[in-house]
C-alpha cells in the first residue's frame, strides 16, 4: 500500500507542471485604428491587450494589403476578443484577413481572423468613406 501511495504521489507531481502549461486564456484588446486605401490598403493604430491571466501590454497595430479598394476610415474605441492564448506573447504577430467593405459617414465593422491556434475577432464603430474588397495582413506588435 505504501508503494502505491508513493507512486501515485510521484505521478501526480510530475503531471502537474504539464497541466498548468496547457491552460488556454482569453484576452481583450481595446484599440483605435486609422486607415486609407487606393488599391493598397494601409492602417495604423494603437491599443492595450489585457489577458485573463493578468498579463497586459500596450500594442501597435499595422495593416497592409491590397485589392480593389478606395477610401479613408477611422475606428475609435474598437474591441477585440483573442482566444486560445497560453501566454500574451502569442498575441503578437501577423493575422491573415479578407474583407469586403462599403460605408459613408458613420459605420460599423466586424472581422474574424486566425494565426495558428490563436483566434482574433474585431468589432468597432467609426466614420469614413470606403468601398472595395481587400486582402490584408493584420499585425499586432508590442508598443515601443
C-alpha positions in Angstrom: 0.0 0.0 0.0 2.8 2.4 0.9 4.4 1.8 -2.6 1.1 2.6 -4.2 0.8 5.9 -2.3 4.4 6.9 -3.2 3.9 6.0 -6.8 0.6 7.9 -7.0 2.1 11.0 -5.4 5.1 10.9 -7.7 2.9 10.6 -10.8 0.6 13.5 -9.7 3.6 15.7 -9.0 5.2 15.0 -12.5 1.9 15.6 -14.3 1.1 18.9 -12.5 3.5 21.2 -14.4 2.5 19.9 -17.8 -1.2 20.5 -17.0 -0.5 24.1 -15.8 1.4 24.9 -19.1 -1.5 23.7 -21.2 -4.1 26.1 -19.9 -5.6 28.5 -22.5 -6.6 32.1 -21.8 -8.8 34.7 -23.4 -7.5 38.3 -23.9 -9.3 41.5 -24.9 -7.8 44.4 -26.9 -9.1 48.0 -26.9 -7.8 49.9 -29.9 -8.1 52.9 -32.3 -7.2 52.5 -36.0 -7.0 54.8 -38.9 -6.8 53.5 -42.5 -6.7 54.7 -46.1 -6.7 52.8 -49.4 -6.3 53.3 -53.1 -5.6 49.8 -54.4 -3.2 49.4 -51.5 -4.7 49.4 -48.0 -2.8 50.7 -45.0 -3.8 51.3 -41.5 -2.1 52.2 -38.2 -3.3 52.2 -34.7 -2.6 51.5 -31.0 -4.3 49.9 -28.1 -4.0 47.7 -25.0 -4.2 43.9 -24.7 -5.4 42.5 -21.3 -5.5 38.8 -20.6 -7.4 36.7 -18.1 -4.1 35.5 -16.5 -3.3 39.2 -15.5 -0.8 39.9 -18.4 -1.2 43.1 -20.3 0.7 45.1 -22.9 0.5 48.3 -24.9 0.4 47.4 -28.6 0.8 48.9 -32.1 -1.4 47.8 -35.0 -0.4 47.8 -38.6 -2.4 46.6 -41.6 -1.2 46.3 -45.1 -2.8 44.7 -48.1 -4.3 45.3 -51.4 -7.3 44.7 -53.7 -9.9 46.8 -55.4 -10.4 49.2 -52.6 -10.7 53.0 -52.1 -11.3 55.2 -49.1 -10.4 56.5 -45.7 -11.8 55.5 -42.3 -11.3 55.6 -38.6 -12.3 53.1 -35.8 -12.4 54.6 -32.3 -12.8 52.5 -29.1 -12.6 49.3 -31.1 -12.8 46.0 -29.1 -11.2 42.6 -29.9 -11.5 39.2 -28.4 -8.5 37.0 -28.6 -8.8 33.3 -27.7 -6.6 30.3 -27.5 -3.6 32.1 -25.8 -1.2 30.3 -23.4 0.9 33.5 -23.0 0.5 37.1 -24.1 3.5 36.6 -26.4 1.2 34.5 -28.7 -0.9 37.6 -29.4 1.9 39.3 -31.3 2.4 38.6 -35.0 0.5 38.6 -38.3 -3.1 37.5 -38.9 -4.5 37.0 -42.4 -7.6 38.9 -43.2 -10.0 39.3 -46.2 -12.8 41.9 -46.2 -15.5 43.5 -48.2 -16.5 47.0 -47.1 -18.7 49.8 -48.0 -19.5 52.9 -46.0 -20.2 56.6 -46.0 -20.2 58.5 -42.7 -20.8 56.5 -39.5 -20.1 52.8 -39.9 -19.5 49.6 -38.1 -17.1 46.7 -38.8 -16.6 43.2 -37.6 -13.8 40.8 -38.7 -12.6 37.4 -37.5 -9.1 36.1 -38.2 -6.7 33.4 -37.0 -3.0 32.9 -36.5 -2.3 29.3 -35.9 -4.2 28.3 -32.8 -5.0 31.9 -31.8 -8.3 33.5 -32.9 -8.9 37.2 -33.2 -12.4 38.8 -33.5 -12.5 42.6 -34.0 -15.5 44.9 -33.7 -15.7 48.6 -33.9 -17.5 51.7 -34.9 -16.2 54.7 -36.7 -16.6 57.0 -39.6 -15.2 57.4 -43.1 -15.8 56.7 -46.8 -14.7 53.4 -48.2 -15.6 50.9 -50.9 -14.0 47.7 -52.1 -12.6 44.2 -51.5 -9.2 43.8 -49.8 -6.8 41.1 -48.6 -4.7 42.2 -45.7 -2.0 41.3 -43.2 -3.2 42.5 -39.7 -0.1 42.8 -37.5 -0.1 43.3 -33.7 3.3 44.5 -32.3 4.4 45.3 -28.8 4.5 49.1 -28.4 7.9 50.7 -28.1 
